[in-house]
């Protein structure tokens, strides 16, 4: 019986030892110098993305897309197909993006080999018969050794953003919170009274 428990203990110890490197835990970044540099990069990227949306330069938006969501890079079609549908709606002549901005302070996380940022966003879209306000986020990712960020844009009207992110970033630490987006119709009469 002692041999059985000794063997079981040895097996358990071996499993823990070999899986330790693959356990992915993240932590919020608190290094102020690192945050200052990376926040500047992320905000500059966001400004370019926002401007590209407003001017309907969707090819420039695509330049910021992470390779893990590009079908051409072997990613599942779930993200890029939906992204194309949203772009097609935005590309209509009667649709314009009035506002697209960072709504809260971006949150940075690091795991052993990767850096992540959740950028909360707010977007107001006007179209022929009204306006909608979307809250969402951009997920930024880079390898720790890289300098450039790439993004997954979840700022529009996405269903189940957590599932989509986890499908493409299966190795992302589970403790990084993924926000749920919202969509509200903007009542033009209420908007006029608040502006007056």
C-alpha positions, 0 to 999 in steps of 0.5 A: 500500500505504501508503494501505491501512495508513493507512486501516486505522490510521485505521479502528482508531483511530476504532473505539477512540475511539468504543467507549472510552465503552462499555467497562465496567470496574469497580473495588472501592470503597476510599473508606472514607466512601462504604463506611461510608454505603453499607454501612449502607444495604445492611445496613438493607435486608438486615435488612428483607428478612430480616425480611420473609422470616421473617414471610412478608411477600413483598410487602415483599420484592418492594418491594426487587426491581430493576426489571430482573427484574420482568416488569411492567417488560419484563424476561425472565420467567426471574428473576421466574417462578423467584422466584415458585416459590421464594416459593410454596414458602416460603409453605407453612405447614410451611416456615419460615426459621430464619436468614437473614444476611449471611455475609461482608463485602459487596463494592462495585464501581463502574463509570462510571455504576453501583454494585454490591454482592455480599452473600454470604448464608446461609439455613437453611430448615426444612420438615416433613421436615428442614432445608436450608442455602443459600448465595447472594447478593443483587446490589445495583445503583443508578445512581451518582446514585441513593441507593436500592439495588435487589436481585436475590435469589439467596439460595435454590436457584438454578441458574446464577445467573451466567447469570440475572444476566448475562441481566438485567444484560447491561451489568454489567462482566464483572470483577465476580465472581458467586458460585455458590450451594450447598444442603446438607441439615442432618442433625438428629442432627449438629445436636443433637450440635453444639448440646449 
